[in-house]
């Protein structure tokens, strides 16, 4: 039998993206060898440029509050690979991960196909796990796009598209309609589709056309029936259609994410009290996550593309205290546009790199920011960078942003710093 270490090594032996795909044939064949476990699950399928993880967490919380055994498959991870596959908030055990990985490995060999990605292998493990554990519902987050994403092998009870914006343009296209066509790929015949409000017309038209073609009910939350009652960096109170809600993940973007979840829960027939509880308890690492370090409020945020940075910038602009940041970004993202959206919100920035292969050099980020009149420095030691912004923050706030991978690394370092200070 495979050990966890062997299973981890097997998964990571595949490339992150695998061979380029033009269809879902190789994954469909793999699923067929495994007995099509996904076809035996009730699934909510979530795609979108930003907000997928939050929407999955909101819906999962509501289902759990309603007493449903609920699976959740998301990416990337903050703590460990098993974090991506959960039932009722608990990571898949290492023993179960190894056992199911061995079954997937055997099935891959039976297919005699090559070019699978890490994501396809993990998705197969997740579907098997949720089927074997007989979950009442599984909330599945698409990886990239939707149309050609392996999670799109499912036929869900509802599809949710959180947003359409610029990201992964090398794969999805350089215009919003092109990107929207990939997101619209998760829309299935006669399956309701919830689409986040306040979208660009070019994207909305694509989604509307696809829903009409497939006779799918299109549900767009009504912003005219929303009232924001209170919002700060870590709290959001609002009413929607006359009912009150409370979020521990704040910002206008989280409001829109929550509205998508509320409408998805309505499709599932979940009562208001369970939806309220699910939303209120929802909390994700590195989504405007606040931790205390040496008495300083340190905000961990995984924003990494222009639209996500704009959302973070809006929250910082409403914050009265001065902010200081550790920032690192990936070269695979549109980092210049993203950085432009937020860098002027900070009194001082320490740029870092080395947290992930493909990270933009700290010197390159530094020179870009200096040209835009930003006070900053480059640092090749993330721990030192953290200490610098904490010391500068004083009664202000410190923040880490630019990448979920950076936020994950800094979260680990902050945990160690706090333990050492006790």
TORKOL-4160 file (C-alpha; in steps of 0.2 Angstrom, whole numbers, padded with zeros to 4 digits, m for minus):
422
<pt num="1" X="0000" Y="0000" Z="0000"/>
<pt num="2" X="0006" Y="0018" Z="m0004"/>
<pt num="3" X="0012" Y="0029" Z="0010"/>
<pt num="4" X="0007" Y="0047" Z="0011"/>
<pt num="5" X="0025" Y="0052" Z="0006"/>
<pt num="6" X="0024" Y="0041" Z="m0009"/>
<pt num="7" X="0006" Y="0048" Z="m0013"/>
<pt num="8" X="0013" Y="0066" Z="m0011"/>
<pt num="9" X="0028" Y="0062" Z="m0022"/>
<pt num="10" X="0016" Y="0054" Z="m0035"/>
<pt num="11" X="0005" Y="0069" Z="m0036"/>
<pt num="12" X="0019" Y="0081" Z="m0037"/>
<pt num="13" X="0028" Y="0071" Z="m0051"/>
<pt num="14" X="0015" Y="0078" Z="m0063"/>
<pt num="15" X="0017" Y="0096" Z="m0069"/>
<pt num="16" X="0004" Y="0109" Z="m0062"/>
<pt num="17" X="m0004" Y="0111" Z="m0079"/>
<pt num="18" X="m0001" Y="0095" Z="m0088"/>
<pt num="19" X="m0002" Y="0093" Z="m0107"/>
<pt num="20" X="m0012" Y="0107" Z="m0115"/>
<pt num="21" X="m0031" Y="0102" Z="m0117"/>
<pt num="22" X="m0043" Y="0104" Z="m0131"/>
<pt num="23" X="m0056" Y="0094" Z="m0123"/>
<pt num="24" X="m0060" Y="0084" Z="m0107"/>
<pt num="25" X="m0057" Y="0067" Z="m0115"/>
<pt num="26" X="m0042" Y="0061" Z="m0105"/>
<pt num="27" X="m0051" Y="0066" Z="m0088"/>
<pt num="28" X="m0067" Y="0058" Z="m0093"/>
<pt num="29" X="m0058" Y="0042" Z="m0098"/>
<pt num="30" X="m0050" Y="0042" Z="m0081"/>
<pt num="31" X="m0066" Y="0045" Z="m0072"/>
<pt num="32" X="m0074" Y="0030" Z="m0082"/>
<pt num="33" X="m0060" Y="0018" Z="m0076"/>
<pt num="34" X="m0064" Y="0024" Z="m0058"/>
<pt num="35" X="m0083" Y="0021" Z="m0060"/>
<pt num="36" X="m0088" Y="0039" Z="m0063"/>
<pt num="37" X="m0090" Y="0043" Z="m0044"/>
<pt num="38" X="m0094" Y="0062" Z="m0049"/>
<pt num="39" X="m0110" Y="0056" Z="m0057"/>
<pt num="40" X="m0116" Y="0049" Z="m0041"/>
<pt num="41" X="m0114" Y="0066" Z="m0031"/>
<pt num="42" X="m0125" Y="0081" Z="m0029"/>
<pt num="43" X="m0113" Y="0095" Z="m0034"/>
<pt num="44" X="m0112" Y="0114" Z="m0034"/>
<pt num="45" X="m0099" Y="0120" Z="m0047"/>
<pt num="46" X="m0091" Y="0137" Z="m0044"/>
<pt num="47" X="m0080" Y="0146" Z="m0057"/>
<pt num="48" X="m0075" Y="0164" Z="m0059"/>
<pt num="49" X="m0059" Y="0175" Z="m0059"/>
<pt num="50" X="m0060" Y="0180" Z="m0041"/>
<pt num="51" X="m0070" Y="0175" Z="m0026"/>
<pt num="52" X="m0072" Y="0156" Z="m0029"/>
<pt num="53" X="m0064" Y="0151" Z="m0013"/>
<pt num="54" X="m0075" Y="0162" Z="m0003"/>
<pt num="55" X="m0091" Y="0157" Z="m0012"/>
<pt num="56" X="m0087" Y="0139" Z="m0009"/>
<pt num="57" X="m0084" Y="0142" Z="0010"/>
<pt num="58" X="m0101" Y="0152" Z="0012"/>
<pt num="59" X="m0111" Y="0138" Z="0003"/>
<pt num="60" X="m0102" Y="0124" Z="0012"/>
<pt num="61" X="m0105" Y="0133" Z="0029"/>
<pt num="62" X="m0124" Y="0135" Z="0025"/>
<pt num="63" X="m0125" Y="0116" Z="0020"/>
<pt num="64" X="m0116" Y="0111" Z="0036"/>
<pt num="65" X="m0127" Y="0122" Z="0047"/>
<pt num="66" X="m0142" Y="0113" Z="0038"/>
<pt num="67" X="m0135" Y="0097" Z="0044"/>
<pt num="68" X="m0128" Y="0091" Z="0027"/>
<pt num="69" X="m0112" Y="0081" Z="0026"/>
<pt num="70" X="m0103" Y="0092" Z="0014"/>
<pt num="71" X="m0087" Y="0090" Z="0004"/>
<pt num="72" X="m0077" Y="0105" Z="m0003"/>
<pt num="73" X="m0063" Y="0105" Z="m0016"/>
<pt num="74" X="m0053" Y="0121" Z="m0018"/>
<pt num="75" X="m0036" Y="0127" Z="m0023"/>
<pt num="76" X="m0023" Y="0132" Z="m0020"/>
<pt num="77" X="m0019" Y="0127" Z="m0002"/>
<pt num="78" X="m0012" Y="0138" Z="0012"/>
<pt num="79" X="m0006" Y="0124" Z="0025"/>
<pt num="80" X="m0005" Y="0108" Z="0016"/>
<pt num="81" X="m0011" Y="0098" Z="0000"/>
<pt num="82" X="m0024" Y="0089" Z="0010"/>
<pt num="83" X="m0032" Y="0106" Z="0014"/>
<pt num="84" X="m0039" Y="0106" Z="m0004"/>
<pt num="85" X="m0050" Y="0091" Z="0000"/>
<pt num="86" X="m0062" Y="0093" Z="0015"/>
<pt num="87" X="m0078" Y="0085" Z="0022"/>
<pt num="88" X="m0087" Y="0096" Z="0035"/>
<pt num="89" X="m0072" Y="0107" Z="0037"/>
<pt num="90" X="m0059" Y="0093" Z="0041"/>
<pt num="91" X="m0045" Y="0089" Z="0029"/>
<pt num="92" X="m0044" Y="0072" Z="0021"/>
<pt num="93" X="m0033" Y="0061" Z="0032"/>
<pt num="94" X="m0016" Y="0057" Z="0025"/>
<pt num="95" X="m0021" Y="0038" Z="0026"/>
<pt num="96" X="m0036" Y="0041" Z="0015"/>
<pt num="97" X="m0026" Y="0052" Z="0003"/>
<pt num="98" X="m0013" Y="0039" Z="0001"/>
<pt num="99" X="m0026" Y="0025" Z="m0001"/>
<pt num="100" X="m0036" Y="0035" Z="m0014"/>
<pt num="101" X="m0021" Y="0041" Z="m0023"/>
<pt num="102" X="m0015" Y="0023" Z="m0026"/>
<pt num="103" X="m0032" Y="0019" Z="m0034"/>
<pt num="104" X="m0031" Y="0034" Z="m0045"/>
<pt num="105" X="m0013" Y="0029" Z="m0050"/>
<pt num="106" X="m0019" Y="0012" Z="m0055"/>
<pt num="107" X="m0033" Y="0020" Z="m0065"/>
<pt num="108" X="m0020" Y="0031" Z="m0074"/>
<pt num="109" X="m0010" Y="0016" Z="m0079"/>
<pt num="110" X="m0026" Y="0007" Z="m0085"/>
<pt num="111" X="m0030" Y="0022" Z="m0097"/>
<pt num="112" X="m0012" Y="0021" Z="m0104"/>
<pt num="113" X="m0014" Y="0040" Z="m0107"/>
<pt num="114" X="0000" Y="0053" Z="m0103"/>
<pt num="115" X="0000" Y="0071" Z="m0099"/>
<pt num="116" X="m0011" Y="0072" Z="m0084"/>
<pt num="117" X="m0009" Y="0087" Z="m0072"/>
<pt num="118" X="m0008" Y="0088" Z="m0053"/>
<pt num="119" X="m0025" Y="0096" Z="m0053"/>
<pt num="120" X="m0033" Y="0082" Z="m0063"/>
<pt num="121" X="m0025" Y="0069" Z="m0051"/>
<pt num="122" X="m0031" Y="0079" Z="m0036"/>
<pt num="123" X="m0048" Y="0081" Z="m0043"/>
<pt num="124" X="m0050" Y="0062" Z="m0046"/>
<pt num="125" X="m0045" Y="0059" Z="m0028"/>
<pt num="126" X="m0058" Y="0072" Z="m0022"/>
<pt num="127" X="m0072" Y="0064" Z="m0032"/>
<pt num="128" X="m0068" Y="0047" Z="m0026"/>
<pt num="129" X="m0066" Y="0053" Z="m0008"/>
<pt num="130" X="m0083" Y="0062" Z="m0008"/>
<pt num="131" X="m0092" Y="0047" Z="m0016"/>
<pt num="132" X="m0084" Y="0034" Z="m0004"/>
<pt num="133" X="m0089" Y="0045" Z="0011"/>
<pt num="134" X="m0107" Y="0047" Z="0004"/>
<pt num="135" X="m0107" Y="0066" Z="0006"/>
<pt num="136" X="m0124" Y="0074" Z="0004"/>
<pt num="137" X="m0117" Y="0088" Z="m0007"/>
<pt num="138" X="m0100" Y="0093" Z="m0014"/>
<pt num="139" X="m0095" Y="0111" Z="m0018"/>
<pt num="140" X="m0082" Y="0110" Z="m0032"/>
<pt num="141" X="m0071" Y="0125" Z="m0036"/>
<pt num="142" X="m0065" Y="0125" Z="m0055"/>
<pt num="143" X="m0046" Y="0127" Z="m0057"/>
<pt num="144" X="m0043" Y="0139" Z="m0072"/>
<pt num="145" X="m0058" Y="0145" Z="m0083"/>
<pt num="146" X="m0071" Y="0132" Z="m0083"/>
<pt num="147" X="m0075" Y="0125" Z="m0101"/>
<pt num="148" X="m0059" Y="0115" Z="m0102"/>
<pt num="149" X="m0056" Y="0113" Z="m0083"/>
<pt num="150" X="m0057" Y="0095" Z="m0078"/>
<pt num="151" X="m0070" Y="0099" Z="m0064"/>
<pt num="152" X="m0082" Y="0103" Z="m0079"/>
<pt num="153" X="m0085" Y="0084" Z="m0081"/>
<pt num="154" X="m0098" Y="0086" Z="m0068"/>
<pt num="155" X="m0117" Y="0089" Z="m0070"/>
<pt num="156" X="m0121" Y="0100" Z="m0055"/>
<pt num="157" X="m0137" Y="0105" Z="m0046"/>
<pt num="158" X="m0132" Y="0123" Z="m0048"/>
<pt num="159" X="m0118" Y="0133" Z="m0057"/>
<pt num="160" X="m0110" Y="0148" Z="m0049"/>
<pt num="161" X="m0099" Y="0161" Z="m0059"/>
<pt num="162" X="m0092" Y="0173" Z="m0046"/>
<pt num="163" X="m0084" Y="0186" Z="m0058"/>
<pt num="164" X="m0076" Y="0188" Z="m0075"/>
<pt num="165" X="m0060" Y="0198" Z="m0076"/>
<pt num="166" X="m0043" Y="0198" Z="m0082"/>
<pt num="167" X="m0032" Y="0183" Z="m0076"/>
<pt num="168" X="m0024" Y="0168" Z="m0085"/>
<pt num="169" X="m0025" Y="0178" Z="m0101"/>
<pt num="170" X="m0012" Y="0167" Z="m0110"/>
<pt num="171" X="m0025" Y="0153" Z="m0108"/>
<pt num="172" X="m0042" Y="0160" Z="m0107"/>
<pt num="173" X="m0040" Y="0175" Z="m0120"/>
<pt num="174" X="m0036" Y="0193" Z="m0119"/>
<pt num="175" X="m0054" Y="0200" Z="m0119"/>
<pt num="176" X="m0068" Y="0199" Z="m0107"/>
<pt num="177" X="m0080" Y="0190" Z="m0119"/>
<pt num="178" X="m0066" Y="0177" Z="m0123"/>
<pt num="179" X="m0063" Y="0174" Z="m0104"/>
<pt num="180" X="m0082" Y="0174" Z="m0101"/>
<pt num="181" X="m0084" Y="0160" Z="m0114"/>
<pt num="182" X="m0073" Y="0149" Z="m0103"/>
<pt num="183" X="m0082" Y="0153" Z="m0087"/>
<pt num="184" X="m0099" Y="0150" Z="m0096"/>
<pt num="185" X="m0092" Y="0133" Z="m0100"/>
<pt num="186" X="m0099" Y="0127" Z="m0083"/>
<pt num="187" X="m0117" Y="0131" Z="m0088"/>
<pt num="188" X="m0126" Y="0115" Z="m0091"/>
<pt num="189" X="m0143" Y="0112" Z="m0099"/>
<pt num="190" X="m0158" Y="0116" Z="m0088"/>
<pt num="191" X="m0146" Y="0119" Z="m0073"/>
<pt num="192" X="m0148" Y="0136" Z="m0064"/>
<pt num="193" X="m0134" Y="0148" Z="m0065"/>
<pt num="194" X="m0130" Y="0161" Z="m0052"/>
<pt num="195" X="m0119" Y="0175" Z="m0059"/>
<pt num="196" X="m0112" Y="0189" Z="m0048"/>
<pt num="197" X="m0119" Y="0206" Z="m0050"/>
<pt num="198" X="m0110" Y="0222" Z="m0057"/>
<pt num="199" X="m0102" Y="0213" Z="m0072"/>
<pt num="200" X="m0095" Y="0221" Z="m0088"/>
<pt num="201" X="m0108" Y="0221" Z="m0102"/>
<pt num="202" X="m0097" Y="0211" Z="m0113"/>
<pt num="203" X="m0096" Y="0197" Z="m0101"/>
<pt num="204" X="m0114" Y="0198" Z="m0096"/>
<pt num="205" X="m0120" Y="0196" Z="m0114"/>
<pt num="206" X="m0109" Y="0179" Z="m0116"/>
<pt num="207" X="m0117" Y="0172" Z="m0100"/>
<pt num="208" X="m0135" Y="0177" Z="m0104"/>
<pt num="209" X="m0133" Y="0169" Z="m0122"/>
<pt num="210" X="m0126" Y="0153" Z="m0115"/>
<pt num="211" X="m0140" Y="0152" Z="m0102"/>
<pt num="212" X="m0153" Y="0155" Z="m0116"/>
<pt num="213" X="m0145" Y="0142" Z="m0127"/>
<pt num="214" X="m0146" Y="0129" Z="m0113"/>
<pt num="215" X="m0163" Y="0134" Z="m0106"/>
<pt num="216" X="m0154" Y="0138" Z="m0089"/>
<pt num="217" X="m0162" Y="0150" Z="m0077"/>
<pt num="218" X="m0150" Y="0164" Z="m0075"/>
<pt num="219" X="m0150" Y="0172" Z="m0057"/>
<pt num="220" X="m0141" Y="0188" Z="m0054"/>
<pt num="221" X="m0142" Y="0195" Z="m0036"/>
<pt num="222" X="m0152" Y="0211" Z="m0036"/>
<pt num="223" X="m0141" Y="0225" Z="m0030"/>
<pt num="224" X="m0156" Y="0237" Z="m0028"/>
<pt num="225" X="m0161" Y="0226" Z="m0013"/>
<pt num="226" X="m0145" Y="0227" Z="m0004"/>
<pt num="227" X="m0141" Y="0239" Z="0010"/>
<pt num="228" X="m0124" Y="0239" Z="0019"/>
<pt num="229" X="m0126" Y="0242" Z="0037"/>
<pt num="230" X="m0108" Y="0243" Z="0043"/>
<pt num="231" X="m0091" Y="0238" Z="0035"/>
<pt num="232" X="m0073" Y="0239" Z="0041"/>
<pt num="233" X="m0058" Y="0229" Z="0038"/>
<pt num="234" X="m0064" Y="0213" Z="0046"/>
<pt num="235" X="m0083" Y="0215" Z="0048"/>
<pt num="236" X="m0098" Y="0217" Z="0036"/>
<pt num="237" X="m0116" Y="0219" Z="0041"/>
<pt num="238" X="m0129" Y="0220" Z="0027"/>
<pt num="239" X="m0147" Y="0216" Z="0022"/>
<pt num="240" X="m0153" Y="0208" Z="0007"/>
<pt num="241" X="m0171" Y="0206" Z="0002"/>
<pt num="242" X="m0176" Y="0212" Z="0019"/>
<pt num="243" X="m0165" Y="0199" Z="0028"/>
<pt num="244" X="m0149" Y="0203" Z="0038"/>
<pt num="245" X="m0132" Y="0195" Z="0037"/>
<pt num="246" X="m0115" Y="0196" Z="0045"/>
<pt num="247" X="m0098" Y="0192" Z="0037"/>
<pt num="248" X="m0081" Y="0190" Z="0045"/>
<pt num="249" X="m0073" Y="0193" Z="0028"/>
<pt num="250" X="m0076" Y="0210" Z="0023"/>
<pt num="251" X="m0076" Y="0221" Z="0007"/>
<pt num="252" X="m0088" Y="0225" Z="m0007"/>
<pt num="253" X="m0081" Y="0210" Z="m0016"/>
<pt num="254" X="m0086" Y="0199" Z="m0002"/>
<pt num="255" X="m0103" Y="0206" Z="m0002"/>
<pt num="256" X="m0105" Y="0201" Z="m0020"/>
<pt num="257" X="m0098" Y="0184" Z="m0016"/>
<pt num="258" X="m0110" Y="0182" Z="m0001"/>
<pt num="259" X="m0125" Y="0187" Z="m0013"/>
<pt num="260" X="m0120" Y="0173" Z="m0025"/>
<pt num="261" X="m0120" Y="0160" Z="m0011"/>
<pt num="262" X="m0136" Y="0166" Z="m0004"/>
<pt num="263" X="m0144" Y="0164" Z="m0021"/>
<pt num="264" X="m0136" Y="0147" Z="m0023"/>
<pt num="265" X="m0143" Y="0142" Z="m0006"/>
<pt num="266" X="m0160" Y="0147" Z="m0012"/>
<pt num="267" X="m0159" Y="0135" Z="m0026"/>
<pt num="268" X="m0154" Y="0122" Z="m0014"/>
<pt num="269" X="m0169" Y="0126" Z="m0003"/>
<pt num="270" X="m0158" Y="0130" Z="0012"/>
<pt num="271" X="m0167" Y="0140" Z="0026"/>
<pt num="272" X="m0162" Y="0158" Z="0030"/>
<pt num="273" X="m0156" Y="0153" Z="0048"/>
<pt num="274" X="m0144" Y="0141" Z="0041"/>
<pt num="275" X="m0138" Y="0153" Z="0027"/>
<pt num="276" X="m0135" Y="0166" Z="0040"/>
<pt num="277" X="m0125" Y="0155" Z="0051"/>
<pt num="278" X="m0115" Y="0148" Z="0037"/>
<pt num="279" X="m0110" Y="0165" Z="0031"/>
<pt num="280" X="m0106" Y="0172" Z="0048"/>
<pt num="281" X="m0095" Y="0157" Z="0052"/>
<pt num="282" X="m0086" Y="0158" Z="0036"/>
<pt num="283" X="m0067" Y="0162" Z="0037"/>
<pt num="284" X="m0053" Y="0158" Z="0025"/>
<pt num="285" X="m0035" Y="0161" Z="0028"/>
<pt num="286" X="m0027" Y="0175" Z="0018"/>
<pt num="287" X="m0043" Y="0184" Z="0013"/>
<pt num="288" X="m0041" Y="0200" Z="0023"/>
<pt num="289" X="m0036" Y="0189" Z="0038"/>
<pt num="290" X="m0031" Y="0199" Z="0053"/>
<pt num="291" X="m0018" Y="0192" Z="0065"/>
<pt num="292" X="m0009" Y="0201" Z="0080"/>
<pt num="293" X="0010" Y="0202" Z="0080"/>
<pt num="294" X="0018" Y="0212" Z="0094"/>
<pt num="295" X="0002" Y="0222" Z="0096"/>
<pt num="296" X="0001" Y="0226" Z="0078"/>
<pt num="297" X="m0013" Y="0222" Z="0067"/>
<pt num="298" X="m0006" Y="0212" Z="0052"/>
<pt num="299" X="m0018" Y="0209" Z="0037"/>
<pt num="300" X="m0014" Y="0193" Z="0026"/>
<pt num="301" X="m0022" Y="0195" Z="0009"/>
<pt num="302" X="m0019" Y="0184" Z="m0006"/>
<pt num="303" X="m0025" Y="0197" Z="m0019"/>
<pt num="304" X="m0014" Y="0194" Z="m0035"/>
<pt num="305" X="m0023" Y="0201" Z="m0050"/>
<pt num="306" X="m0029" Y="0218" Z="m0055"/>
<pt num="307" X="m0048" Y="0216" Z="m0050"/>
<pt num="308" X="m0043" Y="0208" Z="m0033"/>
<pt num="309" X="m0030" Y="0222" Z="m0029"/>
<pt num="310" X="m0044" Y="0235" Z="m0033"/>
<pt num="311" X="m0055" Y="0227" Z="m0020"/>
<pt num="312" X="m0041" Y="0227" Z="m0007"/>
<pt num="313" X="m0037" Y="0245" Z="m0011"/>
<pt num="314" X="m0055" Y="0251" Z="m0008"/>
<pt num="315" X="m0054" Y="0243" Z="0009"/>
<pt num="316" X="m0038" Y="0251" Z="0013"/>
<pt num="317" X="m0044" Y="0268" Z="0007"/>
<pt num="318" X="m0058" Y="0267" Z="0019"/>
<pt num="319" X="m0046" Y="0263" Z="0033"/>
<pt num="320" X="m0040" Y="0278" Z="0044"/>
<pt num="321" X="m0024" Y="0271" Z="0050"/>
<pt num="322" X="m0008" Y="0271" Z="0039"/>
<pt num="323" X="m0003" Y="0255" Z="0031"/>
<pt num="324" X="0014" Y="0247" Z="0028"/>
<pt num="325" X="0016" Y="0231" Z="0017"/>
<pt num="326" X="0026" Y="0216" Z="0012"/>
<pt num="327" X="0023" Y="0213" Z="m0006"/>
<pt num="328" X="0028" Y="0199" Z="m0018"/>
<pt num="329" X="0021" Y="0194" Z="m0035"/>
<pt num="330" X="0021" Y="0180" Z="m0048"/>
<pt num="331" X="0028" Y="0184" Z="m0066"/>
<pt num="332" X="0013" Y="0173" Z="m0073"/>
<pt num="333" X="0001" Y="0187" Z="m0067"/>
<pt num="334" X="m0002" Y="0204" Z="m0074"/>
<pt num="335" X="0008" Y="0211" Z="m0059"/>
<pt num="336" X="0011" Y="0229" Z="m0066"/>
<pt num="337" X="m0007" Y="0232" Z="m0067"/>
<pt num="338" X="m0011" Y="0224" Z="m0051"/>
<pt num="339" X="0003" Y="0233" Z="m0042"/>
<pt num="340" X="m0003" Y="0250" Z="m0049"/>
<pt num="341" X="m0020" Y="0247" Z="m0041"/>
<pt num="342" X="m0014" Y="0246" Z="m0023"/>
<pt num="343" X="0004" Y="0253" Z="m0021"/>
<pt num="344" X="m0001" Y="0271" Z="m0017"/>
<pt num="345" X="m0012" Y="0265" Z="m0002"/>
<pt num="346" X="0004" Y="0261" Z="0008"/>
<pt num="347" X="0016" Y="0273" Z="0017"/>
<pt num="348" X="0030" Y="0261" Z="0014"/>
<pt num="349" X="0032" Y="0244" Z="0005"/>
<pt num="350" X="0045" Y="0230" Z="0007"/>
<pt num="351" X="0046" Y="0220" Z="m0009"/>
<pt num="352" X="0051" Y="0202" Z="m0008"/>
<pt num="353" X="0054" Y="0187" Z="m0019"/>
<pt num="354" X="0059" Y="0168" Z="m0018"/>
<pt num="355" X="0043" Y="0162" Z="m0010"/>
<pt num="356" X="0038" Y="0153" Z="m0026"/>
<pt num="357" X="0046" Y="0148" Z="m0042"/>
<pt num="358" X="0042" Y="0162" Z="m0054"/>
<pt num="359" X="0041" Y="0176" Z="m0042"/>
<pt num="360" X="0045" Y="0193" Z="m0049"/>
<pt num="361" X="0062" Y="0199" Z="m0042"/>
<pt num="362" X="0061" Y="0211" Z="m0028"/>
<pt num="363" X="0073" Y="0223" Z="m0037"/>
<pt num="364" X="0061" Y="0223" Z="m0052"/>
<pt num="365" X="0046" Y="0227" Z="m0041"/>
<pt num="366" X="0056" Y="0240" Z="m0032"/>
<pt num="367" X="0061" Y="0249" Z="m0047"/>
<pt num="368" X="0044" Y="0249" Z="m0054"/>
<pt num="369" X="0037" Y="0256" Z="m0038"/>
<pt num="370" X="0051" Y="0270" Z="m0037"/>
<pt num="371" X="0046" Y="0276" Z="m0054"/>
<pt num="372" X="0029" Y="0278" Z="m0048"/>
<pt num="373" X="0034" Y="0288" Z="m0033"/>
<pt num="374" X="0032" Y="0275" Z="m0020"/>
<pt num="375" X="0043" Y="0274" Z="m0004"/>
<pt num="376" X="0049" Y="0256" Z="m0004"/>
<pt num="377" X="0064" Y="0244" Z="m0003"/>
<pt num="378" X="0069" Y="0227" Z="m0009"/>
<pt num="379" X="0073" Y="0213" Z="0003"/>
<pt num="380" X="0079" Y="0195" Z="0000"/>
<pt num="381" X="0074" Y="0189" Z="0018"/>
<pt num="382" X="0055" Y="0188" Z="0020"/>
<pt num="383" X="0057" Y="0187" Z="0039"/>
<pt num="384" X="0067" Y="0203" Z="0040"/>
<pt num="385" X="0054" Y="0211" Z="0028"/>
<pt num="386" X="0040" Y="0206" Z="0040"/>
<pt num="387" X="0050" Y="0214" Z="0055"/>
<pt num="388" X="0053" Y="0230" Z="0045"/>
<pt num="389" X="0034" Y="0233" Z="0042"/>
<pt num="390" X="0029" Y="0228" Z="0059"/>
<pt num="391" X="0042" Y="0241" Z="0066"/>
<pt num="392" X="0036" Y="0254" Z="0054"/>
<pt num="393" X="0017" Y="0251" Z="0057"/>
<pt num="394" X="0017" Y="0256" Z="0076"/>
<pt num="395" X="m0002" Y="0260" Z="0078"/>
<pt num="396" X="m0005" Y="0258" Z="0060"/>
<pt num="397" X="m0008" Y="0242" Z="0051"/>
<pt num="398" X="0005" Y="0230" Z="0042"/>
<pt num="399" X="m0001" Y="0219" Z="0027"/>
<pt num="400" X="0005" Y="0206" Z="0016"/>
<pt num="401" X="m0002" Y="0205" Z="m0002"/>
<pt num="402" X="0002" Y="0200" Z="m0020"/>
<pt num="403" X="0001" Y="0181" Z="m0019"/>
<pt num="404" X="m0008" Y="0167" Z="m0010"/>
<pt num="405" X="0008" Y="0158" Z="m0009"/>
<pt num="406" X="0017" Y="0173" Z="m0001"/>
<pt num="407" X="0002" Y="0175" Z="0011"/>
<pt num="408" X="0004" Y="0156" Z="0016"/>
<pt num="409" X="0023" Y="0158" Z="0019"/>
<pt num="410" X="0021" Y="0174" Z="0029"/>
<pt num="411" X="0007" Y="0166" Z="0039"/>
<pt num="412" X="0019" Y="0152" Z="0044"/>
<pt num="413" X="0032" Y="0164" Z="0049"/>
<pt num="414" X="0020" Y="0175" Z="0059"/>
<pt num="415" X="0014" Y="0159" Z="0069"/>
<pt num="416" X="0033" Y="0156" Z="0073"/>
<pt num="417" X="0036" Y="0174" Z="0078"/>
<pt num="418" X="0020" Y="0174" Z="0090"/>
<pt num="419" X="0026" Y="0158" Z="0098"/>
<pt num="420" X="0043" Y="0165" Z="0101"/>
<pt num="421" X="0036" Y="0180" Z="0109"/>
<pt num="422" X="0025" Y="0171" Z="0121"/>
